[in-house]
Amino acid sequence: MLQHVLETGLRQTMNRLVRPLLHPAVPITLQRSLTRQAYRSSVPPRGCRFRKDVLAGIPVTRTRYGTHARGVVLYLHGGGYIIGSSTTHRGLTGHLARTSGCEIVTPDYRLAPEHPFPAALDDAEATYLALLDAGTAPEHIAVAGDSAGGGLSIALAMRLRDRNQPLPSSLTVFSPWTDLTQQALYAPVCEPVLQAQWTAKAAALYAGPEPLSNPLISPVFGDLSGLPPLLIQVGSQEILLNDAERLARAASRDNVQARLEVFNNLWHVFQVHSGQLERATAALTTAGNHISSHLAA
């Protein structure tokens, strides 16, 4: 009963406070500032440690829970490629560090419109290769991300494969944004977080002169053959539900081991409420198990 009340309260909070912020008329600088404030409600588990670092010239935040890390998760944060940071996602990455038993490395990749495609992808690739260069074996690295960072995770794996680079052990994506053309957006009865006008503007700012159907921008149009085992989690109350389902179908088509989990009556990247909302905590436990089960012993 209490969890139902909490879900209702969180949904109303997202709808009244976050959704109006994600509107194309709100200046991006203000969105970035207000988003930092909004994410303060996403709290990491007690005992998490955060350390700033630089890899390949890119600022990153390293997140650990406990004394020993089994591997490394390269985590690519969401925000439509125009907002968000390793700081806004400390709650989510903190809980993922706990459930996966890994160190989480979250790069502050360059954002649009100042740095359009392929800046974010270049930074994600550079960070991943820096982890390899530092001596971490690819079978001890996983890649994960939410929203735009989920799409970026798939694009990164595709680019690594095409450039004959070692692939990570697994991929985990939360509410992935995989089709920036928005040609097949889902229309839920209730969408507490995203507005299609905002995502359309963010897509245009990120892609710049590149076609939105470029597979490294919209991975659902790409060949997923040879990618690592993939876990996809999405809420039923979000316009990106079809993005997740189409990604799962594309993975199946290309013989990629993939699992899709749809959480009824939950919203975009609900995992940020882990530690408060039981279903969010359970989702990150599943994600952590997926990651740890594919790491080399």
Salt bridges, closest charged atoms under 4 A:
GLU7 OE1 - ARG11 NH2 3.95
GLU7 OE2 - ARG279 NE 3.04
ASP53 OD2 - ARG51 NH1 3.96
ASP53 OD2 - ARG62 NE 2.83
GLU103 OE1 - ARG62 NH1 2.96
GLU103 OE2 - ARG64 NE 3.48
GLU114 OE2 - ARG32 NH1 2.89
ASP122 OD1 - ARG159 NH1 2.71
ASP123 OD1 - ARG110 NH2 2.97
GLU125 OE1 - ARG159 NH1 2.87
GLU125 OE1 - ARG163 NH1 2.96
ASP146 OD1 - HIS89 NE2 3.17
ASP162 OD1 - ARG161 NE 2.93
ASP179 OD2 - ARG246 NH1 2.73
GLU238 OE1 - HIS268 ND1 2.76
ASP254 OD2 - ARG253 NH2 2.76
GLU261 OE2 - ARG259 NH1 3.35
